[in-house]
């Protein structure tokens, strides 16, 4: 994607993009996946289209929020983000019932956007090359829900184990025994996808804060996906950088953007 030059400012991306509805037929293809719509049961296809429409409506509101400032923009952004997340979760569930994998369900939504979306498309549905690609968005929503579920399961198991321990001990507290504390071992860095690691390698630290220098093709969505595992958390980065950003859609090459922890 070519740089966009406004005066002497080089923008990292050319968003938002305005699109008009275009009709396509046959195989739904997007990203690296494809499937034949005729293989999906009509009732399941209706469910996919229903939640895809909900997600499209949330994207329209999200695009509006990104062009607003102040409390109104923040409130609309919070509502539209929650609605988009919920609709995508429902889409993923409908795709699972139709025996579609995550990539195929994301591809279905991408094709639906190309067929039916009218207006400004937020940058969260584009990749670094400026191509329509919803894989990152769907993966982030899927991982976020899985993380919440795993945390809830762990809390419940801890609660059950605690009840069992109290029953065995007869609720009699044991006297504390002196223990030797092992020396703390440094945490190992998690193994990351090379594309994600490339963003982490660009981080610098100043006064306890993390920063990344904007390069061509960067968006807040790619930052949020790289550092939080969820592109829908891009507003967290934007809110920390309103002094250098007028809109979540616009990043200027060379600017230092703070990445909150």
C-alpha positions, -999 to +999 in steps of 0.1 A: +000+000+000+015+034-010+020+061+015-005+089+016+011+123+016-008+153+031+015+184+029+046+172+046+029+144+066+032+108+056+004+087+069+009+050+078-025+041+064-052+055+042-083+049+064-112+051+066-121+035+033-156+042+018-171+013+000-204+007-018-223-026-021-212-049-049-229-082-057-209-113-061-221-149-064-209-185-061-180-195-038-174-174-007-136-168-006-116-148+019-082-149+034-069-185+030-102-203+032-132-210+009-164-229+011-194-236-010-225-218+004-247-246-010-231-270+015-245-250+044-280-258+057-305-230+050-313-225+086-276-222+095-270-198+066-299-177+079-283-176+113-249-166+098-264-139+078-285-126+108-254-122+130-233-109+101-259-081+097-256-073+134-219-071+131-221-048+100-244-025+120-219-024+148-191-015+123-212+014+110-215+028+146-178+021+152-168+041+121-190+070+134-174+068+169-139+070+154-149+103+138-163+118+170-145+133+200-152+136+236-177+117+257-202+110+229-175+093+208-163+072+238-198+061+247-206+051+211-173+034+208-179+013+239-214+003+228-204-005+192-174-025+203-195-046+228-221-051+201-195-062+175-178-086+199-212-102+208-222-105+171-189-120+161-191-145+190-225-155+177-212-158+142-184-180+154-209-203+172-231-204+141-200-213+120-191-241+144-226-256+140-221-254+103-188-272+107-169-242+095-135-234+110-126-199+123-110-188+091-140-199+070-164-180+093-142-149+091-141-153+053-179-154+053-181-121+071-155-106+048-175-115+018-207-102+034-189-069+039-179-067+003-214-075-009-235-055+015-216-029+035-221+008+025-201+036+041-168+039+059-151+007+069-131+009+101-095-001+099-100-031+121-112-052+091-080-045+071-046-060+073-012-042+071-013-043+033-046-024+033-066-055+021-099-066+035-091-093+060-112-102+091-090-131+103-072-110+129-105-096+142-121-130+146-090-146+161-089-119+188-125-122+197-122-160+199-090-159+221-105-132+244-136-154+250-115-185+255-093-166+281-124-154+301-138-190+301-105-205+312-102-179+340-137-186+352-131-224+352-099-220+372-117-198+398-144-225+401-119-253+405-100-234+431-132-228+450-142-265+449-107-276+460-108-251+489-141-266+500-127-301+499-096-291+519-118-275+546-140-306+548-109-329+552-093-307+578-125-303+598-121-266+595-092-267+619-065-244+608-030-260+607-001-243+625+021-225+601+053-244+593+085-225+584+093-229+548+123-221+527+115-198+498+131-207+465+148-179+447+126-162+422+133-173+387+129-148+359+098-153+337+105-167+303+094-147+273+064-163+256+070-178+222+053-155+197+045-157+160+073-140+141+050-113+127+038-105+162+073-106+177+084-080+151+061-055+168+075-064+203+111-059+190+102-023+180+092-014+215+112+012+234+108+022+271+109+057+285+101+067+321+084+034+327+062+037+296+063+016+264+064+033+229+065+021+193+076+042+164+050+043+136+060+026+103+042+023+070+012+000+072+007+002+110-028+006+125-040+007+161-057-026+154-024-043+145-009-028+177-038-041+198-036-075+182+002-077+188+003-064+224-031-075+238-041-103+215-073-086+206-076-059+178-109-046+194-088-032+223-074-005+200-092+023+218-070+016+249-041+027+228-059+057+212-071+070+246-034+071+258-023+090+227-050+117+221-022+143+224-006+131+192-036+115+174-067+133+162-085+101+152-080+063+157-079+061+119-048+082+114-012+073+123+016+094+111+048+077+102+076+085+126+053+093+156+061+076+189+028+059+201+025+049+237+014+012+243-003+011+277+004-020+298 
